[in-house]
C-alpha cells in the first residue's frame, strides 16, 4: 500500500512540475507565455518564433513571435519547401505527404501561423515552413481576411517599431482530417490571434499596451471585414482554454482583457 501511495505522489509531482513552466526567458513572450497547453505538448523556441506543439492534434497549441522593422524588411520570400519539424519525433507531427491532394479535395492551404513574409529580414525565414508552424486552413480564410491581418501586422511594425503576436487554433466543432495523413490529427475549426503594441517600445508600461484580439471560423468568407472579428482577450482565453498576460496583476489584466479594443480604427490602416 505504501508503494502505491508513493507512486501516486510521484506521478502527481511529476505532472505538476510540467503543467506549467515557472520561468522561461524568451524574447517572443510578453508578460508570460500562453499558459494552459496540455502537459504532453512540446515547447519549441526558435530565433524567429516559439510554439507549443500538441502531440494529439499534431498542430501548435499556440505560436508567438516578436517583430521589429529589421525582421520584416528584406527581399521577398516565396519559398514553400514544406518540412516535418526536425526537433519533433515523427509520431508527433505531420509530414509533407500528409497534405497530398488535400488542397484540391478540401479547398485548404498550408496556412502559416508565423507568416513567412514576416521574417524576410532574417536568414532563417524558411523555418516558418516547418509543419509544426502550419495548419490546414481554408483557402478563403487564408487568402482573405487572415492575409489582411498579416499585412496589418507588418504595417504596425513599420510604424511602431516593435509588435508582439500570439496566434493559434480553436477546436470547437469537428472539422475532419486530411485524407492522406497516416497520423491521427485534428483539423482546427477556427483560429485566434492577438496583436500587442507597446507604446514607444516600452514593454514595462503595461497599462498603455494596445492589445487587439481576433477570432475567425474556418468558414470565414474571403471578403469578410476584419473589424467584425475583433473580440476581447477574455473571450479568446475562454474559447482557447489559455491564459495570456498572466504575470500582470489581476486588476491590470481585467483592464486590458475584458473588452475588445475600442481604438481599432485609430490603428487600422489598409
N, C-alpha and C positions, 0 to 999 in steps of 0.2 A: 504493500500500500504506500509506503514512504517513497519508493522509487517512482510510483505512478504520479504522486503529487510533485515530485521533483521534476519529472518530465513535463508536466503541465506548466509548472512555474518557468522552466527553461524556455519552453515554446512561447509563453507569454512575453517574457523579457526579450527574446529574440525578435518577435513580431513588433513589439513596442519600439524597439531600437530602430527599426527600419520603416516604421509607419510614417515618419516624417524626418526630414534632415534638420538637425538642430542649428547648424551653421554652415552655409556654403558661400564662398566668396566668388561671385561670377558677375562680370560686367553687364550681362544681359538682364539680370534681375533688378527690379526696383521695388523696394520695401517688401522683399521676400519673393521666393519662387511661388508659382501657383500650387497651393497645398491641397492635397486630397486625392492624388492619384493612387491606384492600388499598390500594395506593398511589393507586388511582383513586377512592377514596371521598372524599366531600366533608365537611369539618368545618364544622358549623354550631353557633354559640354564641349562645343567646338568654338573656334575663334569667331565664327560669324553667327552662331545661334546655339541655343541649348534646347533640349527637348526631353520629354518623358515618353519612352516607347513602351506601349502596352502589349505584353505577351499574348493576351487573349484576343484583342481586336486586330492586332498586327499593325496598328496605326498609332500615331502620337496622341497621348492624352492632352498635351499642350506643347507648343513651340514658342519660344520667346527670343527676341533679338533687339539689340540696340543699334540704331542708325545714326550716322553723322554725315556731314557733307562729303567727306572723303570716301566713305563706304559706298555711297550711291553714285559717285562720279567716275566715269571711265568709259571705255569702248562698249558698244552694245554687246550683250551676252545672249546668244540664241541657242547655244549648245544644249541638247536634250539627250544626254547619254545616261539612261537610267541604270542604276546600280543598286544591288542589295547593300544594305549598310554593313561594312566590314567589321564594325565593332559589335555587331549582334550575331548571335547564333542563328544558323539558317532556319531553325524552328521558330524563331522569334520575330521574323519579318518576312514580307513578301519578296518575290524575285521578279525581274523584268518579264519573264514568260507568263507570269500570273495575270498580266494585263492583256494578253493576246486576245484579239477580237473584241475586247470589252468596249473600246471607244465606239465601234460601229454598232454593236448589239445594244448597248445601254445608253448611248449618247453621252458618254462621260469623257473627261480629260484626266490626265495625271496631274492633279492640282497641287501646286506647291503650297505649303504652309508658310515657310520663309521663302519669299519670291527670289528667283534667280536675278531679276533686274535690280533688286535692292543692294546687291553686293558686287556690282561690276567694277567697283573701285578696289576690290581685293584680288588676291591671287588664288583664292580658293572658292570662288563663286560656284564652281562645279559641284561642291559638296551639297548644294541645295538639291541636287538630282538624286541623292540617296533616297531610297524608297521609304525610309523611316520618316522623311520630311514630306512625303507625298500621300495623298488620299484620292480615291476615285470621286471626282467632283463633277457634277452635271455641267455640261458644256455651256448651257445658257447662263448658269451662275458664274462659272469660272471666267468666261469671256465677257460677261456683262458687268453687273454692279460690283462683283468681287474684284475685277480688274480695276474698276474705277476707284475702289477703296485703296488698292495697292498703289495706284498712281498718286492718290492723295497723300499717302504716307511719304512718298518722295518729295512732293511739293512742300509738305510741312517741314521735312528735314532740311531742305534748302533754305527755308525761311527762318526756322527757329534753331538750326544748327545741331540739335540732338532730339531724337524721338525714341521712345520705347514702345515695342509692340508685343502683345501676347495674343495667341490665337489657338484654336483647337476645335475638335469635332463635338457634335451632340449626337446622342443615341436615344431619341425619344419615340421612335417607331421603327419597325422592321423595314429595311431598305434593300434587302437582297445581298448577293455576293457576286464576286467576279466569276464568270462561268468556267474559266480555265485554271483557277487557282487550286493548288493541292493542299494548301494550309488552311485550317479553319480561321475565319476572319469575319469582320462585320463592317459593312459599308455605313458611314455616318448618314444620319437623316438630316443633318444641318451643321452649321458652324457658328462660332462666336469669334469676335475679335475685339481687342481693347487697345486703344492708342493713347499714349501718355506723353504730354508735352510739358517738360519742366520750364518754368518761366526763367528766361535768361540763362538757361542751362543749369539752374540751381536746384539740384535734386533735394537738398535739405529743406527747401521751402515747400513743405508738403501741402499746406493749405491752399497754395496757389498753383498746384498742378492742374492742368487741363486734361481731363480724362474722358474719353469717348468710347462707349460700348455699343456693339452691334451684334445682332443675331440674324442669321439667314437660314431659310429652309433650303434643302437640296433642290426643291422645285421652284425656286425663285425665278420669275421671268427675266429675260435678258434686259428688258427696258425698265426694270424696277428702279424706283427712286431711292437713293442711298439714305436720305434722311428718314424714310419710313421704317428703316431697320434700326434706328437709334433706340437703345434701351439703357436701363440703369445697370450698374455693376452688380447690384444686389440680384437682379434678375438673372444675369449670367451665372453668378455663383450658385443660385438655386437650381438652375437647369443643367449646369455642367458638373455640379457637385464638387466645386473647387472653391478655394478661399484665396483672395488676392489682397495685397497690401496689408497682410496680417501683422507686420511688425509695427504698424501705426497704432495709436490708441483707438479704442472703440469709438470715441467721440469724433475723431478725425475721419475714421472710416465711414461713419454714418454721414458726415457732411459730404464726402466725396462719392459715396456709392449709392445713396438712397434714391436718386432721381437721374433721369437722362440729362446730359449736359445741355443746358439751355442756350449755350453760346455757340452751338454748332455752326450756324450760318455766318458767324463772325470769323470763323476759321476756315470754312469750306471754300475752296477755290477749284474751279474746273481747269 
